[in-house]
């Protein structure tokens, strides 16, 4: 009797702890997504305002500098962030020693990264003003490095609201300073200084918040260093490959073509970038289901795969088609006629976003079925292909060549990842969804084409309505889709 009572109490306590953890995870995820949306919206408006003020040439300098420095940002982390979160999540009691040792390592890597960024830009014989801007902006690498470091503490404790507060504070301060600089007819140099100050404030806030959770113990343990470097090395290599895949185009345009083409290309890229939040939001919900279903239910895993692909196609196809048809209206409205060259870049890059969205499902799926090695191989092949394509296409077609290379690389990645998913899981047959989505999007495209002189703010919602009606007429949504939509709409 006593043993049964004890066992029952233990089960109740375990259930309460489990439910509490689930609630914290859900809250943590919601905060991250909400904070990310607000951050991206503010970033988009600041970027648009800054691009219009600076013009293609100086905006090209600005874009190049931070893409260039992002390569050295990889060096400061070296893949440690995920390893630290993993180790602390497993045993919070080791956090003081782990954070203390990782803090010392981070200082060494960050100093190497900052000095390297300054040295390499000097050796590359860039114009004196660009080199000076890099010298100043390199301090953002220092502050971002430690800001991200403190973020690992919040992740491990499922308290990401502290990082979101610091992140949004940084964005509000930097936005305010940049707007003030623009109104005062300031310079790009002042913008760089404003960003350094804002990053410093964010890092200070993250540092103060982190003290709520752990007090680092600075006891050097070289055995621990060896373990951390060994565990983090594959992630560091993956990080380098990933940034080569996504951001090498800007550096190559800068080296081969100069500042103005970088500005033209970056304006279009920055517009398409926030839309990646759509597949991200879908995968935040789907990935845990995929991972849990790998061992428990292959049928459920396949269903999650099918639903993710279906919804991404339905959501992203009209965005790609609509943007292609009214890219000129979008660019001229947002950036002005100075960025006329960005029209074709946007028309091309938006299709890269479509394939990138599908690829996010396929790559996460490979990860969920323990095929992360194939995931890395796919990204590596595409990074190499991207560099080669840019090397040949940029001299011939300038920024349009870089856009074409991006689309081609995402298609290659789609082909590889789809092949491996089909081989290790299932050859997904979604012809009906593709056919119905394509018919619906072509109907919408014809509507936009014949009414393109209508005001864009009226045209876009009308086109969306036409697309939705076409989907409904073709019976694209089945009973399961309707149930899911009802649950989403009625969920508190």
KEKEPA-325617 format. One record per residue (C-alpha): residue number from 1; x, y negated, z. Coordinates in Angstrom, 2 decimals. Each point is the difference from the previous one (the first is absolute). Layout:
# KEKEPA-325617
<k=NUM; px=X; py=Y; pz=Z> .
...
END
This chain:
# KEKEPA-325617
<k=1; px=0.00; py=0.00; pz=0.00> .
<k=2; px=2.76; py=-2.40; pz=1.03> .
<k=3; px=2.08; py=0.93; pz=-3.05> .
<k=4; px=-3.00; py=-0.57; pz=-2.30> .
<k=5; px=-0.60; py=-3.39; pz=1.64> .
<k=6; px=3.65; py=-0.98; pz=-0.45> .
<k=7; px=0.00; py=1.19; pz=-3.64> .
<k=8; px=-3.21; py=-1.92; pz=-0.67> .
<k=9; px=1.47; py=-3.15; pz=1.55> .
<k=10; px=3.13; py=0.35; pz=-2.09> .
<k=11; px=-2.09; py=0.38; pz=-3.16> .
<k=12; px=-2.03; py=-3.11; pz=0.87> .
<k=13; px=3.15; py=-2.02; pz=0.70> .
<k=14; px=1.61; py=1.24; pz=-3.24> .
<k=15; px=-3.12; py=-0.96; pz=-1.97> .
<k=16; px=-0.06; py=-3.47; pz=1.57> .
<k=17; px=3.71; py=-0.52; pz=-0.78> .
<k=18; px=-0.49; py=1.25; pz=-3.56> .
<k=19; px=-3.00; py=-2.28; pz=-0.61> .
<k=20; px=1.89; py=-2.92; pz=1.50> .
<k=21; px=2.90; py=0.66; pz=-2.39> .
<k=22; px=-2.36; py=0.28; pz=-2.98> .
<k=23; px=-1.58; py=-3.34; pz=0.93> .
<k=24; px=3.42; py=-1.63; pz=0.34> .
<k=25; px=1.07; py=1.37; pz=-3.39> .
<k=26; px=-3.20; py=-1.26; pz=-1.64> .
<k=27; px=0.38; py=-3.40; pz=1.67> .
<k=28; px=3.68; py=-0.17; pz=-0.97> .
<k=29; px=-0.80; py=0.85; pz=-3.65> .
<k=30; px=-2.83; py=-2.54; pz=-0.14> .
<k=31; px=2.22; py=-2.75; pz=1.42> .
<k=32; px=2.78; py=0.76; pz=-2.49> .
<k=33; px=-2.36; py=-0.07; pz=-2.99> .
<k=34; px=-1.81; py=-3.16; pz=1.15> .
<k=35; px=3.28; py=-1.76; pz=0.76> .
<k=36; px=1.44; py=1.06; pz=-3.33> .
<k=37; px=-3.01; py=-1.37; pz=-1.90> .
<k=38; px=0.22; py=-3.39; pz=1.75> .
<k=39; px=3.78; py=-0.08; pz=-0.50> .
<k=40; px=-0.32; py=0.76; pz=-3.71> .
<k=41; px=-2.70; py=-2.60; pz=-0.55> .
<k=42; px=2.08; py=-2.75; pz=1.63> .
<k=43; px=3.11; py=1.18; pz=-1.89> .
<k=44; px=-1.85; py=-0.08; pz=-3.31> .
<k=45; px=-1.23; py=-3.57; pz=0.45> .
<k=46; px=3.42; py=-1.23; pz=1.15> .
<k=47; px=1.68; py=1.74; pz=-2.93> .
<k=48; px=-2.42; py=-1.58; pz=-2.50> .
<k=49; px=0.43; py=-3.47; pz=1.49> .
<k=50; px=3.79; py=0.37; pz=0.10> .
<k=51; px=0.22; py=1.32; pz=-3.57> .
<k=52; px=-2.02; py=-2.93; pz=-1.36> .
<k=53; px=2.22; py=-2.43; pz=1.89> .
<k=54; px=3.37; py=1.52; pz=-0.87> .
<k=55; px=-0.70; py=0.92; pz=-3.63> .
<k=56; px=1.30; py=3.13; pz=-1.77> .
<k=57; px=3.73; py=-0.71; pz=0.45> .
<k=58; px=0.13; py=-0.73; pz=3.75> .
<k=59; px=-2.71; py=2.57; pz=0.72> .
<k=60; px=2.22; py=2.47; pz=-1.85> .
<k=61; px=2.90; py=-0.90; pz=2.30> .
<k=62; px=-2.23; py=0.40; pz=3.04> .
<k=63; px=-1.30; py=3.41; pz=-1.16> .
<k=64; px=3.45; py=1.30; pz=-0.94> .
<k=65; px=1.53; py=-0.95; pz=3.37> .
<k=66; px=-2.44; py=2.01; pz=2.07> .
<k=67; px=-0.04; py=2.99; pz=-2.34> .
<k=68; px=3.82; py=-0.04; pz=0.05> .
<k=69; px=0.04; py=-0.14; pz=3.82> .
<k=70; px=-2.54; py=2.84; pz=0.25> .
<k=71; px=2.69; py=2.40; pz=-1.23> .
<k=72; px=2.09; py=-0.90; pz=3.05> .
<k=73; px=-3.04; py=0.30; pz=2.25> .
<k=74; px=0.09; py=3.74; pz=-0.75> .
<k=75; px=3.55; py=0.06; pz=1.38> .
<k=76; px=-1.06; py=-1.50; pz=3.35> .
<k=77; px=-2.58; py=2.69; pz=0.67> .
<k=78; px=1.72; py=3.02; pz=-1.58> .
<k=79; px=-3.19; py=1.99; pz=0.54> .
<k=80; px=0.24; py=-0.29; pz=3.79> .
<k=81; px=-3.46; py=-1.51; pz=0.53> .
<k=82; px=-2.01; py=3.15; pz=-0.71> .
<k=83; px=2.46; py=2.19; pz=1.91> .
<k=84; px=-0.19; py=-2.24; pz=3.08> .
<k=85; px=-3.81; py=-0.01; pz=-0.10> .
<k=86; px=-0.01; py=3.78; pz=-0.34> .
<k=87; px=2.40; py=0.57; pz=2.91> .
<k=88; px=-1.72; py=-2.47; pz=2.34> .
<k=89; px=-3.45; py=1.39; pz=-0.86> .
<k=90; px=1.24; py=3.45; pz=1.01> .
<k=91; px=1.51; py=-1.16; pz=3.31> .
<k=92; px=-0.43; py=-3.61; pz=1.19> .
<k=93; px=2.32; py=0.62; pz=2.95> .
<k=94; px=3.05; py=-0.08; pz=-2.31> .
<k=95; px=-1.00; py=-3.38; pz=-1.43> .
<k=96; px=2.42; py=-2.18; pz=2.07> .
<k=97; px=3.08; py=1.97; pz=-1.03> .
<k=98; px=-1.21; py=0.50; pz=-3.57> .
<k=99; px=-0.83; py=-3.69; pz=-0.49> .
<k=100; px=3.27; py=-1.11; pz=1.62> .
<k=101; px=2.15; py=2.10; pz=-2.33> .
<k=102; px=-2.09; py=-0.81; pz=-3.06> .
<k=103; px=0.24; py=-3.72; pz=0.87> .
<k=104; px=3.81; py=0.12; pz=-0.12> .
<k=105; px=-0.07; py=1.93; pz=-3.29> .
<k=106; px=-2.47; py=-2.54; pz=-1.42> .
<k=107; px=2.37; py=-2.89; pz=0.84> .
<k=108; px=2.87; py=1.70; pz=-1.83> .
<k=109; px=-2.09; py=0.81; pz=-3.09> .
<k=110; px=-1.58; py=-3.46; pz=-0.09> .
<k=111; px=3.33; py=-1.83; pz=0.15> .
<k=112; px=1.30; py=2.21; pz=-2.82> .
<k=113; px=-3.15; py=-0.70; pz=-2.04> .
<k=114; px=0.07; py=-3.79; pz=0.47> .
<k=115; px=3.73; py=-0.28; pz=-0.76> .
<k=116; px=-0.37; py=2.31; pz=-3.02> .
<k=117; px=-2.92; py=-2.03; pz=-1.42> .
<k=118; px=2.06; py=-3.19; pz=0.20> .
<k=119; px=3.14; py=1.60; pz=-1.41> .
<k=120; px=-1.68; py=1.70; pz=-2.96> .
<k=121; px=-1.95; py=-3.10; pz=-1.09> .
<k=122; px=3.28; py=-1.93; pz=0.03> .
<k=123; px=1.71; py=2.62; pz=-2.16> .
<k=124; px=-2.94; py=0.01; pz=-2.46> .
<k=125; px=0.85; py=-3.58; pz=-1.04> .
<k=126; px=-3.53; py=-1.34; pz=0.38> .
<k=127; px=-0.57; py=-3.79; pz=-0.13> .
<k=128; px=1.12; py=-1.84; pz=3.15> .
<k=129; px=-3.55; py=-0.88; pz=1.09> .
<k=130; px=-1.22; py=3.61; pz=-0.25> .
<k=131; px=3.02; py=1.20; pz=1.98> .
<k=132; px=-0.66; py=-2.60; pz=2.71> .
<k=133; px=-3.66; py=1.00; pz=0.21> .
<k=134; px=1.05; py=3.63; pz=0.51> .
<k=135; px=2.42; py=-1.01; pz=2.77> .
<k=136; px=-2.86; py=-1.70; pz=1.87> .
<k=137; px=-2.71; py=2.58; pz=-0.77> .
<k=138; px=2.37; py=2.81; pz=1.08> .
<k=139; px=-0.84; py=-0.94; pz=3.59> .
<k=140; px=-3.54; py=1.24; pz=-0.69> .
<k=141; px=1.58; py=3.45; pz=-0.44> .
<k=142; px=1.41; py=-0.34; pz=3.52> .
<k=143; px=-3.32; py=-0.97; pz=1.56> .
<k=144; px=-2.13; py=2.44; pz=-2.05> .
<k=145; px=2.37; py=2.80; pz=1.01> .
<k=146; px=-0.65; py=-0.49; pz=3.71> .
<k=147; px=-3.65; py=-0.90; pz=-0.43> .
<k=148; px=-0.52; py=3.35; pz=-1.75> .
<k=149; px=2.07; py=1.68; pz=2.72> .
<k=150; px=-2.38; py=-1.18; pz=2.73> .
<k=151; px=-2.92; py=1.15; pz=-2.15> .
<k=152; px=1.11; py=3.61; pz=0.57> .
<k=153; px=-0.75; py=-0.44; pz=3.70> .
<k=154; px=-3.54; py=-1.17; pz=-0.75> .
<k=155; px=-0.54; py=2.87; pz=-2.45> .
<k=156; px=1.13; py=2.62; pz=2.47> .
<k=157; px=-2.36; py=-1.40; pz=2.64> .
<k=158; px=-2.91; py=-0.49; pz=-2.45> .
<k=159; px=-0.11; py=-3.73; pz=0.80> .
<k=160; px=0.45; py=-1.58; pz=-3.41> .
<k=161; px=-2.13; py=-3.02; pz=0.95> .
<k=162; px=3.15; py=-1.58; pz=1.45> .
<k=163; px=1.82; py=0.31; pz=-3.31> .
<k=164; px=-3.04; py=-1.36; pz=-1.88> .
<k=165; px=-0.10; py=-3.06; pz=2.30> .
<k=166; px=3.68; py=-0.69; pz=-0.67> .
<k=167; px=-0.39; py=0.67; pz=-3.71> .
<k=168; px=-2.98; py=-2.33; pz=-0.43> .
<k=169; px=1.67; py=-2.68; pz=2.15> .
<k=170; px=2.98; py=0.13; pz=-2.36> .
<k=171; px=-2.25; py=-0.29; pz=-3.04> .
<k=172; px=-2.01; py=-2.94; pz=1.41> .
<k=173; px=3.18; py=-1.89; pz=0.99> .
<k=174; px=1.75; py=0.67; pz=-3.33> .
<k=175; px=-3.16; py=-0.91; pz=-1.95> .
<k=176; px=-0.40; py=-3.23; pz=1.97> .
<k=177; px=3.64; py=-0.97; pz=-0.50> .
<k=178; px=-0.05; py=0.79; pz=-3.73> .
<k=179; px=-3.19; py=-2.01; pz=-0.55> .
<k=180; px=1.54; py=-2.92; pz=1.94> .
<k=181; px=3.18; py=0.24; pz=-2.11> .
<k=182; px=-2.05; py=-0.04; pz=-3.21> .
<k=183; px=-2.00; py=-3.06; pz=1.11> .
<k=184; px=3.26; py=-1.73; pz=0.93> .
<k=185; px=1.49; py=0.83; pz=-3.44> .
<k=186; px=2.63; py=2.15; pz=1.70> .
<k=187; px=2.57; py=2.35; pz=-1.47> .
<k=188; px=0.48; py=3.73; pz=-0.38> .
<k=189; px=2.79; py=-0.28; pz=2.58> .
<k=190; px=-2.53; py=-1.22; pz=2.56> .
<k=191; px=-2.31; py=2.90; pz=-0.86> .
<k=192; px=2.84; py=2.44; pz=0.72> .
<k=193; px=0.71; py=-1.64; pz=3.36> .
<k=194; px=-3.72; py=0.07; pz=0.88> .
<k=195; px=-0.13; py=3.75; pz=-0.69> .
<k=196; px=3.07; py=0.64; pz=2.16> .
<k=197; px=-1.56; py=-1.94; pz=2.90> .
<k=198; px=-3.31; py=1.87; pz=-0.39> .
<k=199; px=1.73; py=3.39; pz=-0.02> .
<k=200; px=1.91; py=-1.00; pz=3.13> .
<k=201; px=-3.27; py=-0.79; pz=1.81> .
<k=202; px=-1.48; py=3.36; pz=-1.06> .
<k=203; px=3.05; py=1.88; pz=1.26> .
<k=204; px=-0.08; py=-1.86; pz=3.33> .
<k=205; px=-3.69; py=0.87; pz=0.48> .
<k=206; px=0.58; py=3.67; pz=-0.83> .
<k=207; px=2.92; py=0.06; pz=2.44> .
<k=208; px=-2.09; py=-1.48; pz=2.82> .
<k=209; px=-2.90; py=2.39; pz=-0.70> .
<k=210; px=2.34; py=3.03; pz=-0.13> .
<k=211; px=1.11; py=-0.64; pz=3.59> .
<k=212; px=-3.50; py=1.09; pz=1.12> .
<k=213; px=0.78; py=3.56; pz=-1.08> .
<k=214; px=3.70; py=0.76; pz=0.36> .
<k=215; px=3.20; py=-1.38; pz=1.50> .
<k=216; px=2.92; py=1.19; pz=-2.16> .
<k=217; px=2.86; py=1.84; pz=1.69> .
<k=218; px=3.26; py=-0.77; pz=-1.79> .
<k=219; px=1.87; py=3.25; pz=0.69> .
<k=220; px=1.88; py=0.93; pz=-3.15> .
<k=221; px=-0.51; py=3.64; pz=-0.91> .
<k=222; px=1.86; py=0.92; pz=-3.19> .
<k=223; px=-1.70; py=3.39; pz=-0.06> .
<k=224; px=-3.32; py=-1.82; pz=-0.22> .
<k=225; px=1.44; py=-2.28; pz=-2.72> .
<k=226; px=1.00; py=3.05; pz=-2.03> .
<k=227; px=-3.47; py=1.51; pz=0.38> .
<k=228; px=-1.76; py=-3.24; pz=-1.00> .
<k=229; px=2.16; py=-0.52; pz=-3.09> .
<k=230; px=-0.46; py=3.61; pz=-1.07> .
<k=231; px=-3.79; py=-0.17; pz=0.38> .
<k=232; px=-0.31; py=-3.45; pz=-1.62> .
<k=233; px=2.29; py=0.56; pz=-3.01> .
<k=234; px=-2.66; py=1.60; pz=-2.28> .
<k=235; px=-2.39; py=-2.85; pz=0.81> .
<k=236; px=2.70; py=-2.57; pz=-0.73> .
<k=237; px=0.68; py=1.57; pz=-3.41> .
<k=238; px=-3.73; py=0.10; pz=-0.67> .
<k=239; px=-0.27; py=-3.70; pz=0.92> .
<k=240; px=2.76; py=-0.95; pz=-2.44> .
<k=241; px=-1.62; py=2.03; pz=-2.78> .
<k=242; px=-3.42; py=-1.52; pz=0.75> .
<k=243; px=1.23; py=-3.60; pz=-0.17> .
<k=244; px=1.94; py=0.75; pz=-3.19> .
<k=245; px=-3.22; py=1.33; pz=-1.47> .
<k=246; px=-2.12; py=-2.98; pz=1.00> .
<k=247; px=2.29; py=-3.08; pz=0.08> .
<k=248; px=3.05; py=0.49; pz=-2.23> .
<k=249; px=-1.87; py=-1.67; pz=-2.86> .
<k=250; px=0.21; py=-3.49; pz=1.57> .
<k=251; px=3.76; py=0.29; pz=0.60> .
<k=252; px=0.59; py=1.22; pz=-3.56> .
<k=253; px=-2.14; py=-2.80; pz=-1.52> .
<k=254; px=1.95; py=-2.52; pz=2.08> .
<k=255; px=3.38; py=1.33; pz=-1.13> .
<k=256; px=-0.99; py=0.39; pz=-3.67> .
<k=257; px=-2.47; py=-2.87; pz=-0.56> .
<k=258; px=0.28; py=-2.61; pz=2.76> .
<k=259; px=-2.31; py=-1.67; pz=2.52> .
<k=260; px=-3.02; py=-1.10; pz=-2.09> .
<k=261; px=-0.77; py=3.52; pz=-1.35> .
<k=262; px=0.18; py=1.30; pz=3.59> .
<k=263; px=-2.55; py=-2.64; pz=1.00> .
<k=264; px=-2.33; py=0.95; pz=-2.87> .
<k=265; px=0.25; py=3.70; pz=0.84> .
<k=266; px=-0.31; py=-0.49; pz=3.77> .
<k=267; px=-3.16; py=-2.12; pz=-0.31> .
<k=268; px=-1.82; py=2.86; pz=-1.74> .
<k=269; px=1.48; py=2.63; pz=2.31> .
<k=270; px=-1.04; py=-1.91; pz=3.14> .
<k=271; px=-3.58; py=-0.18; pz=-1.27> .
<k=272; px=-0.26; py=3.74; pz=-0.61> .
<k=273; px=1.79; py=0.97; pz=3.22> .
<k=274; px=-2.83; py=-0.76; pz=2.52> .
<k=275; px=-2.32; py=2.34; pz=-1.90> .
<k=276; px=2.14; py=2.94; pz=1.18> .
<k=277; px=-1.87; py=-0.40; pz=3.29> .
<k=278; px=-2.93; py=1.91; pz=-1.58> .
<k=279; px=1.82; py=3.35; pz=-0.46> .
<k=280; px=1.83; py=-0.62; pz=3.30> .
<k=281; px=-3.30; py=-0.31; pz=1.88> .
<k=282; px=-1.31; py=3.17; pz=-1.66> .
<k=283; px=3.12; py=1.97; pz=0.86> .
<k=284; px=0.03; py=-1.18; pz=3.63> .
<k=285; px=-3.31; py=1.86; pz=0.35> .
<k=286; px=0.75; py=2.97; pz=-2.26> .
<k=287; px=3.62; py=0.89; pz=0.93> .
<k=288; px=-0.71; py=1.25; pz=3.57> .
<k=289; px=-2.79; py=2.19; pz=-1.42> .
<k=290; px=2.37; py=1.39; pz=-2.64> .
<k=291; px=2.71; py=0.73; pz=2.57> .
<k=292; px=-2.40; py=1.69; pz=2.43> .
<k=293; px=-1.65; py=2.01; pz=-2.79> .
<k=294; px=3.25; py=1.47; pz=-1.36> .
<k=295; px=-0.01; py=2.79; pz=2.60> .
<k=296; px=-3.67; py=0.11; pz=0.99> .
<k=297; px=-1.92; py=-0.28; pz=-3.29> .
<k=298; px=1.37; py=-0.04; pz=-3.52> .
<k=299; px=-3.51; py=-0.66; pz=-1.29> .
<k=300; px=-0.25; py=-3.14; pz=2.14> .
<k=301; px=3.43; py=-1.13; pz=-1.18> .
<k=302; px=-1.02; py=0.34; pz=-3.66> .
<k=303; px=-3.25; py=-1.85; pz=0.69> .
<k=304; px=1.95; py=-2.89; pz=1.59> .
<k=305; px=2.34; py=-0.05; pz=-3.01> .
<k=306; px=-2.93; py=-0.07; pz=-2.44> .
<k=307; px=-1.83; py=-2.76; pz=1.89> .
<k=308; px=3.11; py=-2.20; pz=0.29> .
<k=309; px=0.75; py=0.22; pz=-3.73> .
<k=310; px=-3.66; py=-0.57; pz=-0.88> .
<k=311; px=-0.40; py=-3.13; pz=2.11> .
<k=312; px=3.32; py=-1.49; pz=-1.05> .
<k=313; px=-0.90; py=0.47; pz=-3.67> .
<k=314; px=-3.44; py=-1.52; pz=0.52> .
<k=315; px=1.41; py=-3.00; pz=1.89> .
<k=316; px=3.22; py=-0.69; pz=-1.89> .
<k=317; px=-1.08; py=0.56; pz=-3.64> .
<k=318; px=-2.34; py=-3.02; pz=-0.11> .
<k=319; px=2.65; py=-2.15; pz=1.70> .
<k=320; px=2.56; py=1.00; pz=-2.65> .
<k=321; px=-2.41; py=-0.53; pz=-2.90> .
<k=322; px=-1.47; py=-3.25; pz=1.34> .
<k=323; px=3.41; py=-1.50; pz=0.78> .
<k=324; px=1.27; py=0.88; pz=-3.48> .
<k=325; px=-2.90; py=-1.81; pz=-1.66> .
<k=326; px=0.05; py=-3.16; pz=2.12> .
<k=327; px=3.69; py=-0.19; pz=0.93> .
<k=328; px=0.34; py=-3.37; pz=-1.73> .
<k=329; px=-2.86; py=-1.48; pz=2.04> .
<k=330; px=1.52; py=1.36; pz=3.22> .
<k=331; px=3.55; py=-1.26; pz=-0.66> .
<k=332; px=-1.00; py=-3.46; pz=-1.23> .
<k=333; px=-2.46; py=-0.45; pz=2.87> .
<k=334; px=2.46; py=1.07; pz=2.70> .
<k=335; px=3.43; py=-1.06; pz=-1.28> .
<k=336; px=-0.65; py=-2.44; pz=-2.84> .
<k=337; px=1.26; py=-0.11; pz=-3.59> .
<k=338; px=3.68; py=0.04; pz=1.09> .
<k=339; px=-0.42; py=3.71; pz=0.70> .
<k=340; px=-1.62; py=0.85; pz=-3.34> .
<k=341; px=2.59; py=2.76; pz=-0.53> .
<k=342; px=-1.40; py=1.80; pz=3.06> .
<k=343; px=-3.23; py=0.83; pz=-1.88> .
<k=344; px=1.41; py=2.91; pz=-1.97> .
<k=345; px=2.09; py=1.14; pz=2.97> .
<k=346; px=-3.17; py=0.23; pz=2.11> .
<k=347; px=-1.84; py=1.83; pz=-2.79> .
<k=348; px=2.76; py=2.62; pz=-0.03> .
<k=349; px=0.76; py=0.24; pz=3.73> .
<k=350; px=-3.61; py=0.53; pz=1.01> .
<k=351; px=0.14; py=3.43; pz=-1.68> .
<k=352; px=3.08; py=0.84; pz=2.02> .
<k=353; px=-2.14; py=-0.70; pz=3.07> .
<k=354; px=-2.61; py=2.49; pz=-1.23> .
<k=355; px=2.56; py=2.80; pz=-0.30> .
<k=356; px=1.71; py=-1.03; pz=3.24> .
<k=357; px=-3.35; py=0.36; pz=1.77> .
<k=358; px=-0.49; py=3.53; pz=-1.36> .
<k=359; px=3.63; py=0.83; pz=0.81> .
<k=360; px=-0.56; py=-1.02; pz=3.63> .
<k=361; px=-2.49; py=2.87; pz=0.30> .
<k=362; px=2.22; py=2.53; pz=-1.72> .
<k=363; px=3.14; py=-0.92; pz=1.98> .
<k=364; px=-1.84; py=0.02; pz=3.33> .
<k=365; px=-1.49; py=3.35; pz=-0.96> .
<k=366; px=3.45; py=1.48; pz=-0.63> .
<k=367; px=1.02; py=-1.30; pz=3.41> .
<k=368; px=-3.08; py=1.51; pz=1.68> .
<k=369; px=0.76; py=3.48; pz=-1.44> .
<k=370; px=3.63; py=-0.16; pz=1.21> .
<k=371; px=1.48; py=-0.69; pz=-3.44> .
<k=372; px=1.74; py=-3.27; pz=0.93> .
<k=373; px=3.12; py=1.19; pz=-1.85> .
<k=374; px=-1.94; py=-0.08; pz=-3.27> .
<k=375; px=-1.38; py=-3.38; pz=1.00> .
<k=376; px=3.55; py=-1.38; pz=0.26> .
<k=377; px=1.06; py=1.66; pz=-3.29> .
<k=378; px=-2.92; py=-1.64; pz=-1.85> .
<k=379; px=0.85; py=-3.46; pz=1.36> .
<k=380; px=3.72; py=0.46; pz=-0.76> .
<k=381; px=-0.64; py=0.97; pz=-3.64> .
<k=382; px=-2.31; py=-2.98; pz=-0.46> .
<k=383; px=2.46; py=-2.42; pz=1.63> .
<k=384; px=2.68; py=1.11; pz=-2.49> .
<k=385; px=-2.48; py=-0.23; pz=-2.89> .
<k=386; px=-1.03; py=-3.49; pz=1.12> .
<k=387; px=3.58; py=-1.26; pz=0.04> .
<k=388; px=0.74; py=1.48; pz=-3.43> .
<k=389; px=-3.20; py=-1.37; pz=-1.54> .
<k=390; px=0.62; py=-3.47; pz=1.45> .
<k=391; px=3.57; py=0.06; pz=-1.30> .
<k=392; px=-1.24; py=0.45; pz=-3.58> .
<k=393; px=-3.33; py=-1.85; pz=0.06> .
<k=394; px=0.89; py=-3.21; pz=1.88> .
<k=395; px=2.56; py=-1.22; pz=-2.58> .
<k=396; px=-2.56; py=0.63; pz=-2.78> .
<k=397; px=-3.27; py=-1.12; pz=1.62> .
<k=398; px=1.07; py=-1.93; pz=3.12> .
<k=399; px=-2.60; py=0.12; pz=2.82> .
<k=400; px=-2.49; py=1.86; pz=-2.22> .
<k=401; px=2.61; py=2.72; pz=-0.39> .
<k=402; px=0.29; py=0.30; pz=3.79> .
<k=403; px=-3.80; py=0.31; pz=0.25> .
<k=404; px=-0.04; py=2.75; pz=-2.66> .
<k=405; px=2.79; py=1.81; pz=1.86> .
<k=406; px=-2.07; py=-0.12; pz=3.22> .
<k=407; px=-3.02; py=1.53; pz=-1.72> .
<k=408; px=2.11; py=2.68; pz=-1.67> .
<k=409; px=1.68; py=0.91; pz=3.30> .
<k=410; px=-3.35; py=0.33; pz=1.80> .
<k=411; px=-1.30; py=2.24; pz=-2.82> .
<k=412; px=3.11; py=2.19; pz=0.30> .
<k=413; px=-0.56; py=0.20; pz=3.76> .
<k=414; px=-3.64; py=0.93; pz=-0.59> .
<k=415; px=1.00; py=2.78; pz=-2.39> .
<k=416; px=2.57; py=1.46; pz=2.41> .
<k=417; px=-2.10; py=-0.21; pz=3.16> .
<k=418; px=-3.13; py=1.31; pz=-1.75> .
<k=419; px=2.01; py=2.97; pz=-1.32> .
<k=420; px=1.33; py=0.89; pz=3.47> .
<k=421; px=-3.39; py=-0.45; pz=1.69> .
<k=422; px=-1.59; py=2.23; pz=-2.67> .
<k=423; px=2.73; py=2.60; pz=0.46> .
<k=424; px=-0.09; py=0.18; pz=3.82> .
<k=425; px=-3.68; py=-0.75; pz=0.64> .
<k=426; px=-2.48; py=-0.29; pz=-2.86> .
<k=427; px=-0.37; py=-1.24; pz=-3.56> .
<k=428; px=-2.72; py=-2.53; pz=0.71> .
<k=429; px=-2.69; py=-0.24; pz=-2.65> .
<k=430; px=-1.68; py=-3.38; pz=0.18> .
<k=431; px=-0.88; py=-0.46; pz=-3.66> .
<k=432; px=-3.59; py=-0.97; pz=0.87> .
<k=433; px=1.12; py=-2.76; pz=2.36> .
<k=434; px=2.56; py=-1.31; pz=-2.51> .
<k=435; px=-2.46; py=0.05; pz=-2.91> .
<k=436; px=-2.77; py=-1.70; pz=1.97> .
<k=437; px=2.37; py=-2.58; pz=1.48> .
<k=438; px=1.51; py=-0.78; pz=-3.42> .
<k=439; px=-3.45; py=-0.39; pz=-1.62> .
<k=440; px=-1.08; py=-2.28; pz=2.85> .
<k=441; px=3.15; py=-2.10; pz=-0.15> .
<k=442; px=-0.24; py=-0.34; pz=-3.80> .
<k=443; px=-3.60; py=-1.19; pz=0.43> .
<k=444; px=1.22; py=-2.56; pz=2.51> .
<k=445; px=2.90; py=-0.94; pz=-2.31> .
<k=446; px=-2.39; py=-0.67; pz=-2.91> .
<k=447; px=-2.14; py=-2.17; pz=2.30> .
<k=448; px=3.06; py=-2.06; pz=1.04> .
<k=449; px=1.28; py=-0.29; pz=-3.58> .
<k=450; px=-3.25; py=-1.44; pz=-1.37> .
<k=451; px=-0.59; py=-2.31; pz=2.98> .
<k=452; px=3.61; py=-1.02; pz=0.70> .
<k=453; px=-0.88; py=-3.72; pz=-0.37> .
<k=454; px=-2.22; py=0.23; pz=3.09> .
<k=455; px=1.46; py=-1.47; pz=3.22> .
<k=456; px=2.35; py=2.56; pz=1.59> .
<k=457; px=-1.71; py=-0.23; pz=3.41> .
<k=458; px=-3.28; py=1.06; pz=-1.62> .
<k=459; px=1.51; py=2.41; pz=-2.52> .
<k=460; px=1.84; py=2.20; pz=2.54> .
<k=461; px=-3.00; py=0.91; pz=2.22> .
<k=462; px=-2.24; py=0.51; pz=-3.05> .
<k=463; px=2.59; py=2.32; pz=-1.55> .
<k=464; px=0.21; py=1.92; pz=3.28> .
<k=465; px=-3.76; py=0.40; pz=0.01> .
<k=466; px=0.03; py=1.29; pz=-3.60> .
<k=467; px=2.68; py=2.54; pz=0.93> .
<k=468; px=-1.94; py=1.21; pz=3.06> .
<k=469; px=-3.21; py=0.38; pz=-2.02> .
<k=470; px=1.87; py=1.99; pz=-2.66> .
<k=471; px=1.39; py=2.32; pz=2.70> .
<k=472; px=-3.50; py=0.54; pz=1.40> .
<k=473; px=-1.58; py=0.61; pz=-3.42> .
<k=474; px=2.67; py=2.63; pz=-0.76> .
<k=475; px=-0.60; py=1.65; pz=3.41> .
<k=476; px=3.64; py=-0.35; pz=1.02> .
<k=477; px=-0.84; py=0.29; pz=3.71> .
<k=478; px=-1.22; py=3.35; pz=1.30> .
<k=479; px=-1.80; py=0.76; pz=3.27> .
<k=480; px=3.26; py=0.26; pz=1.93> .
<k=481; px=1.08; py=-3.46; pz=-1.19> .
<k=482; px=-3.34; py=-1.50; pz=1.04> .
<k=483; px=0.30; py=1.56; pz=3.47> .
<k=484; px=3.53; py=-1.40; pz=0.41> .
<k=485; px=-1.10; py=-3.48; pz=-1.09> .
<k=486; px=-2.95; py=0.11; pz=2.43> .
<k=487; px=2.33; py=0.97; pz=2.86> .
<k=488; px=2.37; py=-2.85; pz=-0.82> .
<k=489; px=-2.86; py=-2.56; pz=-0.20> .
<k=490; px=-1.69; py=1.16; pz=3.20> .
<k=491; px=3.20; py=0.55; pz=2.02> .
<k=492; px=0.31; py=-2.48; pz=2.80> .
END
